[in-house]
């Protein structure tokens, strides 16, 4: 069987955009707070050089390292997580998701998911979009 028949084609170019925007956001917040790269890198358990790669948006960096820095800086993870949902649905990532503070939207998503999970545990009717896959 040909590889293209076994695996779905994936456009991962959106991940590059996510890493670029995330790196800029991490760098800007770190600088705003007056935190040195070495300090944040030590807290994250990575080298200063690796943190420079993250802040530069290097496509070879790992998303978990972006999330690690984002969480340690108290930033919303919406600019990482929400675009990934678009990518997995094979949809274009709206640039506003990459460059906007998404705290309110992120919280609304979490609340919606929590509400649906509670309803499923208590046996209440599930929303039509909720599935157990």
C-alpha atoms as a printed R data frame, in Angstrom:
    type eleno elety resid chain resno       x      y      z
1   ATOM     1    CA   UNK     A     1   0.000  0.000  0.000
2   ATOM     2    CA   UNK     A     2   1.326  3.458 -0.918
3   ATOM     3    CA   UNK     A     3   2.174  5.717  2.012
4   ATOM     4    CA   UNK     A     4  -0.320  8.381  0.889
5   ATOM     5    CA   UNK     A     5  -3.077  5.787  1.018
6   ATOM     6    CA   UNK     A     6  -2.207  4.701  4.577
7   ATOM     7    CA   UNK     A     7  -1.605  8.107  6.120
8   ATOM     8    CA   UNK     A     8  -3.642 11.250  5.725
9   ATOM     9    CA   UNK     A     9  -1.846 14.187  4.201
10  ATOM    10    CA   UNK     A    10  -1.191 16.790  6.861
11  ATOM    11    CA   UNK     A    11  -0.444 20.460  6.412
12  ATOM    12    CA   UNK     A    12   1.650 21.248  9.457
13  ATOM    13    CA   UNK     A    13   2.640 24.726  8.299
14  ATOM    14    CA   UNK     A    14   0.244 26.079 10.907
15  ATOM    15    CA   UNK     A    15   2.484 24.612 13.606
16  ATOM    16    CA   UNK     A    16   5.330 26.807 12.381
17  ATOM    17    CA   UNK     A    17   3.108 29.848 12.808
18  ATOM    18    CA   UNK     A    18   2.066 28.695 16.271
19  ATOM    19    CA   UNK     A    19   5.696 28.270 17.351
20  ATOM    20    CA   UNK     A    20   6.693 31.651 15.886
21  ATOM    21    CA   UNK     A    21   3.859 33.527 17.621
22  ATOM    22    CA   UNK     A    22   4.369 31.586 20.851
23  ATOM    23    CA   UNK     A    23   8.090 32.336 20.887
24  ATOM    24    CA   UNK     A    24   7.429 36.048 20.407
25  ATOM    25    CA   UNK     A    25   4.836 36.039 23.179
26  ATOM    26    CA   UNK     A    26   7.200 34.206 25.561
27  ATOM    27    CA   UNK     A    27  10.089 36.560 24.751
28  ATOM    28    CA   UNK     A    28   7.956 39.688 25.125
29  ATOM    29    CA   UNK     A    29   6.493 38.593 28.473
30  ATOM    30    CA   UNK     A    30   9.879 37.520 29.827
31  ATOM    31    CA   UNK     A    31  11.376 40.882 28.866
32  ATOM    32    CA   UNK     A    32   8.369 42.804 30.214
33  ATOM    33    CA   UNK     A    33   8.927 41.177 33.597
34  ATOM    34    CA   UNK     A    34  12.680 41.716 33.518
35  ATOM    35    CA   UNK     A    35  13.443 37.982 33.665
36  ATOM    36    CA   UNK     A    36  16.754 36.924 32.145
37  ATOM    37    CA   UNK     A    37  16.813 34.075 29.642
38  ATOM    38    CA   UNK     A    38  19.031 32.043 31.954
39  ATOM    39    CA   UNK     A    39  16.562 32.378 34.825
40  ATOM    40    CA   UNK     A    40  13.599 31.183 32.797
41  ATOM    41    CA   UNK     A    41  15.669 28.447 31.170
42  ATOM    42    CA   UNK     A    42  16.750 27.160 34.604
43  ATOM    43    CA   UNK     A    43  13.134 27.147 35.814
44  ATOM    44    CA   UNK     A    44  12.125 25.209 32.705
45  ATOM    45    CA   UNK     A    45  15.012 22.747 32.963
46  ATOM    46    CA   UNK     A    46  16.412 23.651 29.542
47  ATOM    47    CA   UNK     A    47  19.531 25.443 28.352
48  ATOM    48    CA   UNK     A    48  19.592 29.167 27.604
49  ATOM    49    CA   UNK     A    49  20.410 28.259 24.013
50  ATOM    50    CA   UNK     A    50  17.252 26.132 23.759
51  ATOM    51    CA   UNK     A    51  15.167 28.969 25.218
52  ATOM    52    CA   UNK     A    52  16.631 31.277 22.544
53  ATOM    53    CA   UNK     A    53  15.458 28.753 19.920
54  ATOM    54    CA   UNK     A    54  11.975 28.712 21.490
55  ATOM    55    CA   UNK     A    55  11.791 32.513 21.560
56  ATOM    56    CA   UNK     A    56  12.969 32.652 17.943
57  ATOM    57    CA   UNK     A    57  10.107 30.347 16.943
58  ATOM    58    CA   UNK     A    58  12.443 27.681 15.595
59  ATOM    59    CA   UNK     A    59  10.256 24.990 13.957
60  ATOM    60    CA   UNK     A    60  12.410 22.296 15.593
61  ATOM    61    CA   UNK     A    61  11.374 23.312 19.099
62  ATOM    62    CA   UNK     A    62   8.858 21.197 20.971
63  ATOM    63    CA   UNK     A    63   5.365 22.424 21.762
64  ATOM    64    CA   UNK     A    64   5.682 21.071 25.293
65  ATOM    65    CA   UNK     A    65   8.607 23.458 25.837
66  ATOM    66    CA   UNK     A    66   6.459 26.341 24.570
67  ATOM    67    CA   UNK     A    67   3.721 25.283 26.976
68  ATOM    68    CA   UNK     A    68   6.235 24.953 29.815
69  ATOM    69    CA   UNK     A    69   7.405 28.549 29.308
70  ATOM    70    CA   UNK     A    70   3.858 29.811 28.782
71  ATOM    71    CA   UNK     A    71   2.635 28.246 32.019
72  ATOM    72    CA   UNK     A    72   5.658 29.426 34.033
73  ATOM    73    CA   UNK     A    73   5.080 32.976 32.799
74  ATOM    74    CA   UNK     A    74   1.361 32.786 33.606
75  ATOM    75    CA   UNK     A    75   0.333 33.374 30.004
76  ATOM    76    CA   UNK     A    76  -2.786 31.992 28.392
77  ATOM    77    CA   UNK     A    77  -2.093 28.792 26.446
78  ATOM    78    CA   UNK     A    78  -4.921 29.587 24.041
79  ATOM    79    CA   UNK     A    79  -2.527 30.880 21.380
80  ATOM    80    CA   UNK     A    80  -1.028 27.361 21.271
81  ATOM    81    CA   UNK     A    81  -3.940 25.050 22.043
82  ATOM    82    CA   UNK     A    82  -6.739 26.640 20.022
83  ATOM    83    CA   UNK     A    83  -4.760 26.848 16.750
84  ATOM    84    CA   UNK     A    84  -3.837 23.169 17.170
85  ATOM    85    CA   UNK     A    85  -7.553 22.348 17.177
86  ATOM    86    CA   UNK     A    86  -7.880 24.130 13.829
87  ATOM    87    CA   UNK     A    87  -4.860 22.262 12.448
88  ATOM    88    CA   UNK     A    88  -6.212 18.858 13.515
89  ATOM    89    CA   UNK     A    89  -9.523 19.702 11.852
90  ATOM    90    CA   UNK     A    90  -7.585 20.590  8.695
91  ATOM    91    CA   UNK     A    91  -8.721 24.190  8.882
92  ATOM    92    CA   UNK     A    92  -6.685 27.351  8.355
93  ATOM    93    CA   UNK     A    93  -5.556 28.961 11.584
94  ATOM    94    CA   UNK     A    94  -7.048 32.449 11.975
95  ATOM    95    CA   UNK     A    95  -4.189 34.873 12.659
96  ATOM    96    CA   UNK     A    96  -6.208 36.477 15.468
97  ATOM    97    CA   UNK     A    97  -5.789 33.236 17.439
98  ATOM    98    CA   UNK     A    98  -2.038 33.675 17.267
99  ATOM    99    CA   UNK     A    99  -1.825 37.354 18.129
100 ATOM   100    CA   UNK     A   100  -4.670 38.078 20.546
101 ATOM   101    CA   UNK     A   101  -5.056 37.557 24.292
102 ATOM   102    CA   UNK     A   102  -7.390 34.574 24.391
103 ATOM   103    CA   UNK     A   103  -7.918 34.237 28.158
104 ATOM   104    CA   UNK     A   104 -11.694 34.776 27.953
105 ATOM   105    CA   UNK     A   105 -12.129 32.417 24.997
106 ATOM   106    CA   UNK     A   106  -9.849 29.838 26.608
107 ATOM   107    CA   UNK     A   107 -11.892 29.973 29.822
108 ATOM   108    CA   UNK     A   108 -15.180 29.679 27.910
109 ATOM   109    CA   UNK     A   109 -13.857 26.545 26.152
110 ATOM   110    CA   UNK     A   110 -12.738 25.001 29.439
111 ATOM   111    CA   UNK     A   111 -16.096 25.776 31.063
112 ATOM   112    CA   UNK     A   112 -17.981 24.259 28.111
113 ATOM   113    CA   UNK     A   113 -15.895 21.079 28.220
114 ATOM   114    CA   UNK     A   114 -16.226 20.824 32.016
115 ATOM   115    CA   UNK     A   115 -19.989 21.266 31.818
116 ATOM   116    CA   UNK     A   116 -20.296 18.533 29.181
117 ATOM   117    CA   UNK     A   117 -18.058 16.206 31.216
118 ATOM   118    CA   UNK     A   118 -20.154 16.743 34.351
119 ATOM   119    CA   UNK     A   119 -23.340 16.067 32.392
120 ATOM   120    CA   UNK     A   120 -21.884 12.832 31.040
121 ATOM   121    CA   UNK     A   121 -20.927 11.653 34.548
122 ATOM   122    CA   UNK     A   122 -24.305 12.561 36.039
123 ATOM   123    CA   UNK     A   123 -26.189 10.944 33.151
124 ATOM   124    CA   UNK     A   124 -27.769 14.147 31.925
125 ATOM   125    CA   UNK     A   125 -28.353 14.570 28.236
126 ATOM   126    CA   UNK     A   126 -25.197 15.333 26.336
127 ATOM   127    CA   UNK     A   127 -24.908 18.095 23.793
128 ATOM   128    CA   UNK     A   128 -25.220 16.838 20.212
129 ATOM   129    CA   UNK     A   129 -21.516 17.491 19.560
130 ATOM   130    CA   UNK     A   130 -20.271 15.406 22.523
131 ATOM   131    CA   UNK     A   131 -19.039 11.908 21.609
132 ATOM   132    CA   UNK     A   132 -17.063  9.214 23.435
133 ATOM   133    CA   UNK     A   133 -14.488  8.448 20.769
